[in-house]
Amino acid sequence: MLRKLTPKHRKMIRDLATGRDPAEIAEELDVSADTINRLKREDPLFKSALYALEMQIERRLVESEERLSIMNRLDLVAESAVTLCHDVIAGAEEAPLELRLKSAWDVLDRTGNKAVDKKLIGVTNIADVVVAAYNAKYNKTENLKDAKPGQIDI
């Protein structure tokens, strides 16, 4: 009977738990297949560790199958979700502008893109936009908004 498990015993247990043949394990670890089979059958510590590992593998397998099932269900509705999201962002569906913007930003974020941060810095009118464009084009620094008609040389 074993008092403690050595790294060689742990390797045997891992290999057995994953379904390897005892003869293959024995050849690799330079022990007899009978020794491995005897430990598996008779040694309480070895049997307990093997059982615990098999149960852990089983639990993880069940959890991964559950996750896979959830992912499969999500895949089934993904196309509909994409269409709905597209329609909301494009304005085809009745949705407040705030929701449409949030949806667009979420899509960008989840696809690895960064949404542009826009901030309202002031209210302008078309005249201010035209004057700013003229100033930028001709590198003018004077305030054209206060200019009288005919004073601007275009």
N, C-alpha and C positions, 0 to 999 in steps of 0.2 A: 504494500500500500504506500502511496505517495504521501509525503508530509507537506510538500509544496510543489508548485508547478515551475519547472525550469523553462527557459526560452524555447528549448526543443519541444517540450510538452505543449506549450502554447502554440507553436507552429503546427504540431500535429492536430491540435484542436481546431485551429483556423482552417486547415486544409480539409479536415473531416467535415466541418460544418458547411464548407462550400461545395461538398460533394465529390471531392477527390477520392480516388481508390486507395485503400490502405496499402496496397502493394507498391503503388507509385510513391506514396509518402515515405514508406519504409526504405525504398531504394535511395531516395533523395537524402534522407536523414541518416542513412547507414545504420538502420535497426531492422529487426525482423518484422514482417507483417503480423506474425503471431503476437509479438509484444504490443503492437498497436491495437489489435483486436482484443487482447486480454485487458488492456487498460480501459478500452471502451466498454467492455462487458462487466468488469469486476471492480475497478478502482473507484471508490465513491467521489474522491476529489476530482478526478479526471472526468467522470460521468457528469458530475454537477457542473463543471466549467463548460463542458461540451453542450449540455442541455441549455445553460444560460445563454451561450452564444447563439445557439440555434433559435431560441425564443427571441433574442434581440434582432436577429436577421429577419425572422418572421414578422415581427412588429414593424420593422422598417419597410419590409416589402408591402405589407398591408397599407401603411401610411403612404407609400409612394403610389400604390394603385389608387388610393382615394384621391391623391393630388392629381393623378393622371385623369381620373374620372371627372374631376372638377374642371381641369384644363380642357378636356374634350367637350364638356358642356359649354364652356366659355367660347371655344372655337365655333360651336354651332351658332351662337348668337353674335359673334364678332362682326360678321358682314352687315347684319342689320344695325348694329351699333355704329359702325362706320358710316353707313348711309344716313342714319338719323343725325349723327354729329355733323356730317357734311351739310345736310339740309338746314340744320339749325344755324350753322356758321354762315351759310350762303343766304340765309333769310327766307328760305322756302317755308320753314315752319314758323308759326307764330311764337316768338320767344323774345323776351326783353333784350335790348342791346347789351346790357351788362352780362347776361347769361351767355350770349353769343360770343362776347369777347373772352369770357372765362373759359368757355369750351375751346376756343381757338388756341388760347395760351396753354391749356392743358394738353391739347394735341401736340403742339410744338414741343412742350416739355417732355412728354412721354416718347417722342420720336428723336430725342437727343438734340433738338434745336432750342435756341434761346429766343424767347419772345422779346420784341423790342419794347423797352420801357419808355412810355410816353407820359409826359406830364403837362398839364395845362399851365402855361406860364403867363398867359394874358389873353385878353380878347382883342381881336383885330378886325379891321374891315378891309374891303377889297382895295381901297386907296392905300392903306398902309402896306399891303402886300406888293402893290405895283411900285411904290416908292422904294421899298426895301430891295426889290429885284433890280430896279434901275441903279440904285446906289451900289449894289454888289457888282453889277455888270461894268459900270464905269468908274468904280472905286471912288465914288463921291462920298464925302463925309458930311456935307451940308444937309440940313434938314429940309427936304423938298416938300414936306407936308404943309409947311407954312408959306411956300412960294405961291405967287399969284400966277394966274394963267398967262402964258406967253413968256414967263421968266425962265422956264426950263428949256434948255437948249438940247433937243434930242436929235 
